[in-house]
Amino acid sequence: MKNFTFAPCVREYAARAAGGHEVWRARTLDYGGGITVVLVSPSMSSGFSMLESQLDPGATSRERPVDDSGEQGGFVLEGKLTIWLEGNEEPVTQRANDSFQLPARRRFRYANFADAPARVLWDFT
């Protein structure tokens, strides 16, 4: 995982975008290819973390599957997200208010093939 620059938190358990977007900019990572990720958890030092990703139309995690040692889950806030999970032939397309849970150590890919941006809240261990 790429390194994040942490902004000050209200408490060790609470983060706030005080004064506008400057706090969230400091916690933002541009993966390129139309995918931007914001750390929405106060830190990444506890048992789980939350990220919000924005995927532009046509954005994809590319052909290199993501292989993570922790379990991941997500909730589609808006748009559509297509997910390919290793061992399954057909992808699944999730829409706003759909959720997913990906087992640890299973490779997966994801993309936004829709004409509108997608936003996803990710939770991972």
C-alpha positions as CSV (number, residue, x, y, z in Angstrom):
1,M,0.0,0.0,0.0
2,K,1.2,3.5,-0.7
3,N,2.0,5.9,2.1
4,F,-0.5,8.4,3.3
5,T,0.3,11.8,4.9
6,F,-1.9,12.0,8.0
7,A,-3.6,15.2,8.9
8,P,-4.4,16.2,12.5
9,C,-7.5,14.4,14.0
10,V,-10.1,15.7,16.4
11,R,-9.2,12.7,18.6
12,E,-7.4,9.5,18.0
13,Y,-10.8,8.0,17.1
14,A,-12.3,10.8,15.0
15,A,-11.3,12.7,11.9
16,R,-12.9,15.9,10.6
17,A,-12.5,18.0,7.4
18,A,-12.2,21.2,9.4
19,G,-12.1,24.4,7.3
20,G,-12.9,22.7,4.0
21,H,-11.0,20.2,2.0
22,E,-7.4,20.8,3.0
23,V,-7.4,18.0,5.6
24,W,-8.8,15.5,3.0
25,R,-6.2,16.6,0.4
26,A,-3.5,15.7,2.8
27,R,-5.0,12.3,3.1
28,T,-5.6,11.7,-0.6
29,L,-3.7,9.4,-2.9
30,D,-4.0,9.5,-6.7
31,Y,-3.5,5.9,-8.1
32,G,-3.6,7.2,-11.6
33,G,-5.8,5.9,-14.3
34,G,-8.8,7.7,-12.9
35,I,-8.7,6.3,-9.3
36,T,-8.4,8.6,-6.3
37,V,-8.4,7.3,-2.8
38,V,-9.0,9.2,0.5
39,L,-8.2,7.8,3.9
40,V,-11.4,8.6,5.9
41,S,-10.3,6.7,9.0
42,P,-8.5,8.8,11.6
43,S,-5.4,6.5,11.1
44,M,-4.3,3.2,9.7
45,S,-2.9,1.9,13.0
46,S,-6.0,0.0,14.3
47,G,-7.5,-3.3,13.4
48,F,-9.3,-1.9,10.3
49,S,-9.2,1.2,8.1
50,M,-11.7,3.0,5.9
51,L,-11.0,4.5,2.5
52,E,-13.3,6.3,0.0
53,S,-12.4,5.7,-3.6
54,Q,-13.6,7.8,-6.6
55,L,-13.4,6.0,-9.9
56,D,-13.8,8.1,-13.1
57,P,-15.7,6.6,-15.9
58,G,-13.5,3.9,-17.5
59,A,-11.2,3.7,-14.5
60,T,-9.8,0.3,-13.7
61,S,-7.4,-1.4,-11.2
62,R,-5.8,-2.7,-14.4
63,E,-4.9,-6.2,-15.4
64,R,-2.7,-6.7,-12.4
65,P,-5.0,-8.1,-9.7
66,V,-4.9,-6.7,-6.2
67,D,-3.6,-9.3,-3.7
68,D,-4.1,-8.2,-0.1
69,S,-3.4,-10.1,3.1
70,G,-6.4,-8.6,4.8
71,E,-10.1,-9.0,4.3
72,Q,-11.8,-6.1,2.5
73,G,-15.4,-5.0,2.1
74,G,-17.1,-2.1,0.5
75,F,-20.3,-0.2,0.1
76,V,-21.0,1.5,-3.3
77,L,-22.0,5.1,-2.4
78,E,-22.8,6.1,-6.0
79,G,-22.3,4.8,-9.5
80,K,-21.4,1.2,-10.5
81,L,-18.4,-0.9,-9.6
82,T,-17.5,-4.2,-11.4
83,I,-15.5,-6.7,-9.4
84,W,-13.7,-9.8,-10.6
85,L,-12.7,-12.3,-7.8
86,E,-10.1,-15.0,-8.4
87,G,-11.8,-18.3,-9.0
88,N,-15.0,-16.8,-10.4
89,E,-15.5,-16.7,-14.1
90,E,-18.0,-13.9,-14.3
91,P,-17.6,-10.4,-12.7
92,V,-20.2,-8.9,-10.5
93,T,-21.4,-5.3,-11.0
94,Q,-22.5,-3.5,-7.9
95,R,-24.7,-0.4,-7.9
96,A,-25.3,2.4,-5.3
97,N,-26.3,0.9,-2.0
98,D,-24.9,-2.5,-2.8
99,S,-22.1,-4.0,-0.7
100,F,-19.4,-6.7,-1.1
101,Q,-16.9,-8.6,1.0
102,L,-13.7,-10.0,-0.3
103,P,-11.8,-12.7,1.5
104,A,-8.1,-12.3,2.5
105,R,-5.4,-13.4,0.1
106,R,-7.8,-13.7,-2.8
107,R,-6.8,-11.7,-5.9
108,F,-9.4,-9.4,-7.4
109,R,-9.7,-6.6,-9.9
110,Y,-12.3,-3.8,-10.1
111,A,-13.4,-1.2,-12.7
112,N,-16.0,1.5,-13.4
113,F,-17.4,0.9,-16.9
114,A,-20.3,3.3,-16.4
115,D,-20.6,6.7,-18.0
116,A,-20.7,8.4,-14.5
117,P,-18.1,8.5,-11.7
118,A,-18.4,5.8,-8.9
119,R,-17.7,6.3,-5.2
120,V,-17.0,3.4,-2.9
121,L,-16.4,3.2,0.8
122,W,-13.9,0.5,1.5
123,D,-13.2,-1.2,4.9
124,F,-10.2,-3.4,5.3
125,T,-8.3,-5.2,8.0
